[in-house]
């Protein structure tokens, strides 16, 4: 016989479902006293989740009215004064009134009965939910095989919805919606909707992984991580700073008018820059080289002055000594004046 008045422990960031076992860490003074009272009186405790998890000392208005009856299987007192309990969910309940506030909560509850049978349409919903649950595991969600087997063996629709919701990464308010769905079919539909959303996220993650692996080399782990980030940003409609820099250099190389051989060398160095980690010291060297290449006036022409007498006068005026160097420069200018064709830059 379950009493209609029980001690209550408000839960934070946790939802307990019937027929499922969870570890419970109890640290607040009022909750510890509720746990102690439950251990003295049949090991049964009312568990309901707070509306706002950050509330340190919740009052009756801060606690959801639909909760789950829990049977305390084990209790362990910890040296710091807190306690750890292993609790098994028993049955949904509704809080009718708070009969005691201090030194701990006591509430009058009404147990909620639910039908266990399932019509043909509900059975179809159950099969679809189990199928989606298995598909989530195939897409990489860490669901143990024994959990999948247990899900396929559940015959009650409401219990199946609770079981699947418990093993999904749902927000507390979403799990509370499942808990408050008193009709098993309604609960199945909510669980299916939340699982479909999870499948969309998993499929998108799988799509990104496959896209990255197609362009990945086995020995370039850093390259894989950069490509993975790039794929994620493409899905979000964003681009990282490195890609923006590469695109800017690519356009500058095309617009500079440099010869084809030089452009090939510039693009090769740009490819090296793209694959390097940003913190590498060599990246600044490559950037300087590329800036120098695109900054050269490849398509700008100026009027040539090939007056050898004037050139010799300027060299003698601005540079003392260096006779062989000056002679080499004058020879180059003389040949260029005769052929009227520049054979290449002085290297």
C-alpha positions as CSV (number, residue, x, y, z in Angstrom):
1,X,0.0,0.0,0.0
2,X,1.5,3.3,-1.1
3,X,0.8,6.2,1.3
4,X,-0.7,9.3,-0.2
5,X,1.6,11.6,1.8
6,X,5.3,11.2,1.1
7,X,8.5,13.2,1.5
8,X,9.5,15.1,-1.6
9,X,13.0,15.7,-3.1
10,X,13.1,18.5,-5.7
11,X,15.4,17.5,-8.6
12,X,17.7,19.7,-10.6
13,X,18.6,18.9,-14.2
14,X,17.2,15.4,-13.8
15,X,14.0,13.6,-14.8
16,X,13.1,10.2,-13.3
17,X,10.9,7.9,-15.4
18,X,9.0,4.8,-14.2
19,X,10.8,1.5,-14.5
20,X,14.2,3.2,-14.9
21,X,17.0,3.4,-12.3
22,X,19.1,6.6,-11.8
23,X,21.8,7.6,-9.3
24,X,20.7,10.5,-7.2
25,X,23.2,12.9,-5.5
26,X,21.5,14.7,-2.6
27,X,23.3,17.8,-1.1
28,X,20.7,20.3,0.1
29,X,19.8,20.1,3.8
30,X,16.0,19.9,3.1
31,X,16.5,17.2,0.5
32,X,18.8,15.2,2.8
33,X,16.1,15.2,5.5
34,X,13.5,14.1,3.0
35,X,15.8,11.2,2.0
36,X,16.3,10.2,5.7
37,X,12.5,10.3,6.3
38,X,12.0,8.1,3.2
39,X,14.5,5.6,4.5
40,X,12.6,5.4,7.7
41,X,9.2,5.1,6.1
42,X,9.2,2.3,3.5
43,X,12.0,3.7,1.2
44,X,9.5,5.5,-1.0
45,X,10.1,9.2,-2.0
46,X,8.3,11.6,-4.3
47,X,10.6,13.1,-6.9
48,X,9.6,16.1,-9.0
49,X,11.8,18.4,-11.0
50,X,12.3,22.1,-10.4
51,X,11.1,24.6,-13.0
52,X,14.4,26.5,-12.8
53,X,17.5,24.4,-12.0
54,X,19.4,27.4,-10.7
55,X,17.0,28.0,-7.8
56,X,18.8,27.0,-4.6
57,X,15.9,26.9,-2.2
58,X,12.7,26.1,-4.3
59,X,9.3,26.7,-2.9
60,X,6.1,24.8,-3.8
61,X,5.5,27.1,-6.8
62,X,9.0,26.3,-8.2
63,X,8.4,22.6,-8.6
64,X,6.5,20.8,-11.4
65,X,3.3,19.2,-10.2
66,X,3.9,16.0,-12.3
67,X,6.6,13.8,-10.9
68,X,7.7,10.2,-10.5
69,X,7.4,8.0,-7.4
70,X,10.8,6.5,-6.5
71,X,11.9,3.5,-4.6
72,X,15.3,3.9,-2.9
73,X,17.3,0.8,-3.6
74,X,20.6,1.9,-1.9
75,X,21.8,4.9,0.1
76,X,25.4,5.9,0.8
77,X,26.4,8.7,3.3
78,X,29.4,10.7,2.0
79,X,32.1,12.2,4.3
80,X,31.1,15.8,3.3
81,X,27.6,15.3,4.7
82,X,25.9,14.7,1.4
83,X,24.4,11.4,0.3
84,X,24.1,9.2,-2.8
85,X,21.1,7.1,-3.5
86,X,20.2,4.6,-6.2
87,X,16.5,5.2,-7.1
88,X,14.1,3.2,-9.3
89,X,11.1,5.0,-10.8
90,X,7.8,3.4,-9.9
91,X,4.8,5.4,-11.2
92,X,3.8,8.9,-12.2
93,X,2.0,11.1,-9.7
94,X,0.4,14.5,-9.4
95,X,1.1,16.7,-6.4
96,X,-2.3,17.7,-4.8
97,X,-0.9,19.8,-2.0
98,X,2.1,20.5,0.1
99,X,1.3,19.4,3.6
100,X,4.7,20.3,5.0
101,X,7.4,22.8,4.0
102,X,9.9,22.7,6.9
103,X,12.2,21.0,7.9
104,X,11.6,19.1,4.6
105,X,8.8,18.9,2.0
106,X,5.9,16.5,2.4
107,X,3.3,16.3,-0.3
108,X,-0.1,14.7,-0.8
109,X,0.0,12.9,-4.1
110,X,-2.4,11.2,-6.5
111,X,-0.9,8.2,-8.4
112,X,-1.6,8.3,-12.2
113,X,-2.7,5.1,-13.8
114,X,-2.2,4.5,-17.5
115,X,-3.5,1.9,-19.9
116,X,-1.0,-0.8,-21.1
117,X,-2.8,-2.0,-24.2
118,X,-2.1,-0.7,-27.8
119,X,-4.3,-0.6,-30.8
120,X,-3.0,-1.1,-34.3
121,X,-2.1,2.5,-34.9
122,X,-0.2,2.7,-31.6
123,X,1.7,-0.5,-32.4
124,X,2.8,1.1,-35.7
125,X,4.0,4.2,-33.8
126,X,6.0,1.9,-31.5
127,X,7.6,0.1,-34.3
128,X,8.6,3.3,-36.0
129,X,10.0,4.6,-32.8
130,X,12.1,1.5,-32.3
131,X,13.3,1.7,-35.9
132,X,14.3,5.3,-35.5
133,X,16.1,4.5,-32.3
134,X,18.1,1.8,-34.0
135,X,18.9,4.1,-36.9
136,X,20.3,6.7,-34.4
137,X,22.7,4.0,-33.2
138,X,23.7,3.2,-36.8
139,X,24.5,6.9,-37.3
140,X,27.0,6.9,-34.4
141,X,24.9,7.7,-31.3
142,X,26.5,5.8,-28.4
143,X,23.6,3.5,-27.6
144,X,24.7,0.1,-26.2
145,X,23.4,-3.0,-28.0
146,X,21.6,-4.3,-24.8
147,X,19.6,-1.0,-24.7
148,X,18.5,-1.5,-28.3
149,X,17.5,-5.1,-27.5
150,X,15.6,-3.9,-24.4
151,X,13.7,-1.3,-26.4
152,X,12.6,-3.8,-29.0
153,X,11.2,-6.1,-26.2
154,X,9.0,-3.4,-24.6
155,X,5.3,-4.0,-25.3
156,X,3.7,-1.1,-23.4
157,X,3.6,2.1,-25.5
158,X,4.0,4.5,-22.6
159,X,6.9,2.6,-21.2
160,X,8.6,2.5,-24.6
161,X,8.3,6.3,-24.9
162,X,9.8,6.7,-21.4
163,X,12.7,4.3,-22.2
164,X,13.7,6.0,-25.5
165,X,13.4,9.5,-24.0
166,X,15.6,8.5,-21.1
167,X,18.4,7.5,-23.4
168,X,18.2,10.6,-25.7
169,X,20.2,13.8,-25.2
170,X,17.1,15.8,-24.5
171,X,16.8,19.0,-22.5
172,X,15.3,18.7,-19.1
173,X,12.2,20.6,-20.2
174,X,11.7,18.2,-23.2
175,X,11.9,15.2,-20.9
176,X,9.5,16.9,-18.6
177,X,7.1,17.2,-21.5
178,X,7.4,13.4,-22.0
179,X,6.8,12.9,-18.3
180,X,3.7,15.1,-18.3
181,X,2.2,13.4,-21.4
182,X,-0.2,11.1,-19.5
183,X,-1.7,9.4,-22.6
184,X,0.7,6.7,-23.9
185,X,0.0,7.5,-27.5
186,X,0.6,11.3,-26.9
187,X,3.8,10.3,-25.2
188,X,4.9,8.2,-28.2
189,X,4.3,11.0,-30.6
190,X,6.3,13.4,-28.5
191,X,9.2,11.0,-28.2
192,X,9.1,10.3,-31.9
193,X,9.2,14.0,-32.7
194,X,12.2,14.6,-30.4
195,X,14.0,11.5,-31.9
196,X,13.4,12.8,-35.4
197,X,15.1,16.0,-34.5
198,X,18.1,14.0,-33.1
199,X,18.2,12.0,-36.3
200,X,18.5,15.2,-38.4
201,X,21.5,16.3,-36.3
202,X,23.1,12.9,-36.6
203,X,22.6,12.7,-40.4
204,X,24.0,16.2,-40.8
205,X,27.0,15.1,-38.8
206,X,27.4,12.0,-40.9
207,X,27.2,14.1,-44.1
208,X,29.9,16.4,-42.9
209,X,32.1,13.5,-41.9
210,X,31.7,11.8,-45.3
211,X,32.5,15.0,-47.1
212,X,35.7,15.5,-45.1
213,X,36.8,11.9,-45.6
214,X,36.6,12.2,-49.3
215,X,39.3,14.9,-49.4
216,X,41.4,13.6,-46.5
217,X,44.8,12.0,-46.7
218,X,45.8,9.3,-44.3
219,X,48.8,11.1,-42.9
220,X,47.4,14.6,-42.5
221,X,45.4,14.8,-39.3
222,X,45.7,18.5,-39.1
223,X,44.4,18.8,-42.7
224,X,41.5,16.6,-41.8
225,X,40.5,18.9,-38.8
226,X,40.7,22.0,-41.0
227,X,38.6,20.4,-43.7
228,X,36.1,19.3,-41.1
229,X,35.8,22.8,-39.7
230,X,35.4,24.2,-43.3
231,X,32.6,21.7,-44.0
232,X,30.8,22.8,-40.8
233,X,31.1,26.4,-41.7
234,X,29.8,25.8,-45.2
235,X,26.7,24.2,-43.7
236,X,26.3,27.3,-41.5
237,X,27.0,29.7,-44.4
238,X,30.2,30.9,-42.8
239,X,33.9,30.9,-43.8
240,X,36.9,31.0,-41.6
241,X,39.6,33.6,-41.8
242,X,42.2,31.3,-43.3
243,X,39.9,30.6,-46.3
244,X,39.1,34.2,-46.7
245,X,42.9,35.0,-46.8
246,X,43.5,32.2,-49.4
247,X,40.6,33.6,-51.6
248,X,42.1,37.1,-51.4
249,X,45.5,35.9,-52.4
250,X,44.1,33.9,-55.3
251,X,42.3,36.9,-56.7
252,X,45.4,39.1,-56.2
253,X,47.5,36.6,-58.2
254,X,45.0,36.5,-61.0
255,X,44.7,40.3,-61.2
256,X,48.5,41.0,-60.9
257,X,49.3,40.0,-64.5
258,X,52.3,38.0,-63.5
259,X,53.7,35.5,-66.1
260,X,52.3,32.0,-66.1
261,X,55.4,30.4,-64.6
262,X,55.5,32.9,-61.7
263,X,51.7,32.4,-61.1
264,X,52.2,28.7,-60.8
265,X,54.9,29.2,-58.3
266,X,52.7,31.6,-56.3
267,X,49.7,29.3,-56.3
268,X,52.0,26.4,-55.1
269,X,53.2,28.5,-52.2
270,X,49.6,29.5,-51.5
271,X,48.6,25.9,-51.3
272,X,51.4,25.3,-48.8
273,X,50.1,28.2,-46.7
274,X,46.6,26.8,-46.7
275,X,47.7,23.5,-45.3
276,X,50.0,24.9,-42.6
277,X,48.8,25.4,-39.0
278,X,48.4,29.2,-38.3
279,X,51.0,29.2,-35.5
280,X,53.8,27.9,-37.8
281,X,56.7,30.3,-38.2
282,X,57.0,29.6,-41.9
283,X,53.5,31.1,-42.6
284,X,54.9,34.6,-42.2
285,X,57.7,33.9,-44.6
286,X,55.2,32.7,-47.3
287,X,52.9,35.6,-46.7
288,X,55.8,38.0,-47.2
289,X,56.9,36.2,-50.4
290,X,53.3,36.3,-51.8
291,X,52.9,40.0,-50.9
292,X,56.1,40.8,-52.7
293,X,55.0,38.8,-55.8
294,X,51.6,40.4,-56.1
295,X,53.0,43.8,-55.3
296,X,55.4,43.8,-58.3
297,X,54.3,46.0,-61.2
298,X,54.1,43.1,-63.7
299,X,51.9,45.0,-66.2
300,X,53.1,48.5,-65.5
301,X,55.5,49.9,-68.1
302,X,57.7,53.1,-67.8
303,X,59.6,55.0,-70.5
304,X,63.1,53.5,-70.8
305,X,66.2,55.8,-70.4
306,X,69.2,54.1,-72.1
307,X,71.6,57.1,-72.1
308,X,74.9,55.4,-71.2
309,X,76.7,58.6,-70.4
310,X,74.0,59.8,-68.0
311,X,73.8,56.3,-66.5
312,X,77.6,56.3,-65.8
313,X,77.3,59.8,-64.3
314,X,74.6,58.7,-61.9
315,X,76.5,55.6,-60.9
316,X,79.7,57.5,-60.2
317,X,77.7,60.1,-58.3
318,X,75.7,57.8,-56.0
319,X,78.1,54.9,-55.6
320,X,81.8,55.1,-54.6
321,X,84.1,52.4,-56.0
322,X,82.4,49.2,-57.2
323,X,83.9,49.6,-60.6
324,X,83.3,46.1,-61.8
325,X,79.6,46.3,-60.7
326,X,79.2,49.6,-62.6
327,X,80.8,48.2,-65.6
328,X,78.5,45.2,-65.6
329,X,75.4,47.4,-65.4
330,X,76.6,49.6,-68.3
331,X,77.3,46.5,-70.4
332,X,73.8,45.3,-69.7
333,X,72.3,48.6,-70.7
334,X,74.4,48.8,-73.8
335,X,73.3,45.3,-75.0
336,X,69.7,46.2,-74.2
337,X,70.0,49.4,-76.2
338,X,71.4,47.5,-79.2
339,X,68.8,44.7,-79.1
340,X,65.9,46.9,-77.9
341,X,64.7,43.9,-76.0
342,X,64.9,43.0,-72.4
343,X,66.0,39.5,-72.0
344,X,64.9,39.2,-68.3
345,X,65.3,40.8,-64.9
346,X,68.7,41.1,-63.3
347,X,68.8,38.4,-60.6
